[in-house]
Amino acid sequence: MGRHKPWFVGYLKGKDWLSNYDYDIDTIFKVLQAAKELKQMYHSGVRKVNWLEGKMLYLIFYNKSLRTRNSFQTGVYQLGGQATYISPDQVYAPTLPEDMVPYQTEAISDVARVLSRYGDGIAIRIYGDAAKWVIGRGHRIIREFAKWADIPVLNMEDDVWHPFQSLADAQAALEALGWPRDLRGKKVVVSYAYSGGLKPLAVPQDVASMFALLGADVYVAHPPGFELMDEAMQIAKKYAEHWGSEFKIVHDMDEAFEGATIVYPKAWSPKGFFPPYNNVVDKDGAKAYQDKFKNWIVTMERLEKAGKPYYMHCGPADRGQEVTDEVLDSYEKSLYFEEAENRLHVQKAVMSMVMGE
């Protein structure tokens, strides 16, 4: 199996992967099937194939990363290709037209076309400070790359979506439940959890939409003021309508957790303190508001009271704020590390599909 090319290599040749929701439900399930096969290969000892031999992937990180950077670099290597890490402070920073500074920046339109002459894919991560805390600006930058590039552009997380994370989460959930055909009848809770840091909306929006796409009953739980973007919630509602499943927003963590199959408590920052939902970037105001909700923390007691659902988090989790050490280190139904591993497999699946031939 490591020598011949399986069905999924080149399946989406030349396509971008900017959002999972640019694709239909069937395509998402095909990605998850490919990831399942790749994980089986990985654990059977097949760690290197030649499906992307001679291919180069450029990794542009405006933000730090452990899981994303290493899973992409490892994944493309295991597929027979190579990755080059690009830090914007080590080149003329790729920039939108309105932010150009002579001899400090370079137009994204130029960077994308130059890299297209050299390699076979461009992957980008940008949110928060790198996107000036203007919500949606990071996603706009990634789409600007895709507009000008002649090779696939992959979204490694922006300020709206984190597509590979939610694919990895979907794989972990399906594995834990024995690979059902879909998640109809399963209650999945995407909940706010406290952090003293400022975090983007991408993960909760993508996870809520992904689990709705899989057919689950999705509950989004958060205190007032932590509403997610309307556009993302409309996508989740659309999938709920497709499956005939529930989609609810509640404002109490314990109420939401009750009877859940899976809980996914994750910090994000209140969007009302940032443009375009505010006239200025008010980081201090956002942090002060977040500090009112330190009781939104996941503990063993909370999970036991809810009936011991599976626990999920994209990582890195803020220990002592989002979740207790005990949950991360000893809760028997935690999928925390499985999700992290699955980043490797889902990314290999998509890279094989869009960069393979």
Secondary structure, 3 states (H helix, E strand, C coil): CCCCCCCCCCCCCCCCECCHHHCCHHHHHHHHHHHHHHHHHHHCCCCCCCCCCCCEEEEEECCCCCHHHHHHHHHHHHCCCEEEEECHHHCCEEECHHHCCCCCEEEHHHHHHHHHHHCCEEEEECCHHHHCCCCCHHHHHHHHHHHHCCCCEEECCCCCCCHHHHHHHHHHHHHHCCCCCCCCCCEEEEEECCCCCCCCCHHHHHHHHHHHHCCCEEEEECCCCCCCCHHHHHHHHHHHHHHCCCEEEECCHHHHHCCCCEEEEECCCCHHHCCCCCCCCCHHHHHHHHHHHCCCCECHHHHHHCCCCEECCCCCCCECCCECHHHHHHCCCECHHHHHHHHHHHHHHHHHHHHCC
